[in-house]
Amino acid sequence: METGSSEKLNRRALLAGAVFLLGGAAALTRFARRPGDPAAADGPALSAEQFSLLEQVSETMVPATDTAGAIAAGVPEFIREMLVQWGSRSTRVEITQVLEAIEQHAWRKFGMSFLEMPAERRLVVLKEFDAARIAAHEGAYRKFKWLVLIGYYHSEVGATHELRFELVPGAWRACLPITEVGRASAFYGN
């Protein structure tokens, strides 16, 4: 990655950062493994119920609006694959504990499962959970949120529709009022 004022966003660097979040240097040994290898994973990273919860939590974090939400962007599948292929055992435990903690908070708040709640209640649960975990500087939850964002913005829909990637952007204007910019733009340099 270049340094200084001409620093560019590099997709490989972001993915490498996500890998380090999942298991540090130990995760690098998993790059050489292929998805079908028995050594690629110690078993499923998420049960079917945990994956359903992951889908709904990520969709609540990144809901479908005028652009696709987390489920349509493939975020849950991305996170599952990151956990299976590159996540350390401790990272898998952390992510499943985050999901379990969200589920427990839903039960305490509304007396029902997160999956059974209407969207409005899911949002209330996540807002409260998010505020408490961020205030507590909880690393596992930050890691989880980072994976949701990495998964979304590295998807085709996230990079091309939400960030509105333009292969050849418009004319160069050195200074623009923020109101003219709108959404952020995506740029993947080499």
N, C-alpha and C positions, 0 to 999 in steps of 0.2 A: 504494500500500500504506500502511495506517495505521501510525503509529509508537507507541511506548510500550507499556503493558501490554495494550492491546487490539489488538495486531498480529495480522493474520489471514493465513492462507496463501491466496495468490491464484494460481489456475491460470495466468492470463495472464502474471503476473510470472515464474513458474517456467519457462514455455515461452520467454519472452523471454530468460531467463537461459541456457537451453539453446542458443538461437540464438546468443547472444554467445559461448558456449563453442565453437561450431562455426566461427565466423569473424569474431567481433568486429563492429565497425561495418560492415564490408564486407558482412556477411550481411544487413543491413537493406535493401539495395537489391533483394534477391531476394524480399521480401515482395510486391511488386507483380506478380511473375510467376506465371503459372498453370502447373499440372503439364504441360500439353501444349505449352507454348511451347518453341521450340528453344533460346532463351536461358536456360531454367530450369536447364539442367545442361550440362556439357561432356562428357557421356557417362555410362555407368553408373558408379556409385560403387563397386560391388563386383562381382567376377566371380561366377559360379555357385558355384565352389569356396570363395571367400571368404565368400559368404553362408551356405553350409552350415557353415563353421567358425564364423561369427558366431552361427548358431542354437545350435550345441552349446556354445560358450563361454558365451553368455548363459543357456542352460538349466542349465549347471553352476553359474553364479553364483546363479541364482534357480530352483532345481529345483521340480518339482511335488511338493507334499506334500499337506496337507489343503486347500490352495488350488492353483490353476493355476500352472504354471511360466512362464518367460519366453516360450517358444514359443507356448503357448496364449494368453498375454496379448498377443501380437503385437509383442513387443519387437524382434525382428530386422527386421521390416518397418518399424517406427517409426524405427529407426536408419538403415536404408537410405534412407527418405524424407527424413529430416533431412539426410543427406549429399547426396542428389541435389538437394533443393529449396533448402536454406539453407547447406549446408556449403561453406566456401571450399576451394579446391584444396589448400591446405596441410593443412587439417583432414582431408580425404579421405586424403591421404598418411599423416598421423599415425595414423588409425584402421586403415588397412590395414597399416601397419608394426607396430602393436600386435598385430593378428591373426597376422602373419607371425612376430613374436617369440614368441608363445605356441606356434605350430606348431614353431618351432626348439627351444624349450625341451622340448617333448614328445619330439622326436627325440633330444635330448641325454640326457634322463632315462630314457626307456624304449625308444628305438630304433624308434619307430613314430609314425605320424601321430596327431594328437589325435582325428581323426574315427574312427580304427580302435580306439581304446582303450575299455575298459570304463569305466563311470561312476566307479569307485573311483580309477582311475589319472588320469582327467581332473581329479578333485578334487585329487589330490596335485600335479599339474602346476600347476593354477591357484593353489593355496595358496602354493607356492614362488614362482611368478611374481609373485603379488600382494605377498608379503612383500618381495621384492627391489625391485620397482618403487616401492612405497610408501616404503620406506626410502631410496631414491634420489630421492625427491620428483619422480618423472617426471610431467610435466604431461599428456602424451598418454594415459598409462594412466589417470590420474585422470579425464580428460575421457571416456574410454571407459566407465569404471565409472559415472560420472554419467549418461551417456546410457542405460545399461542400467536404472538406477534410475528415472530420469525416465520412460522408456518403460513400465516396469512399473507404477509408481504412478499414471500418468495413463491407464492402460488401465481399462476397466470393471471387470475382475476385480480389479485391484490396488486401485482406489479403493473398491469396494463390498464385496469379500470379505476381502482381506488387511487393509485399513485399517478395514473394517466401517463404512462411511459410514452415518450415521443422520440422515435429514432432520430428524427431531424427536428429539433425544437424550433420555435419561432425566432424572430430577430432578437439579438442581444440588446438588453437594456440593463445597464449597470445598477440602477436603483429603481425599485418599484414600491409603491404603497402596498402594504400587506393585503388590503382589500382587493387588489387586482390579481393577486397570486392565487387565491382560492386554496385548493388542495395542494399538498406537496407533490413534487415531481420525482419520479424514480429515475435513477441513472446507475447503470452497472458498467463500470469501467473495467479495464484489464488489469 
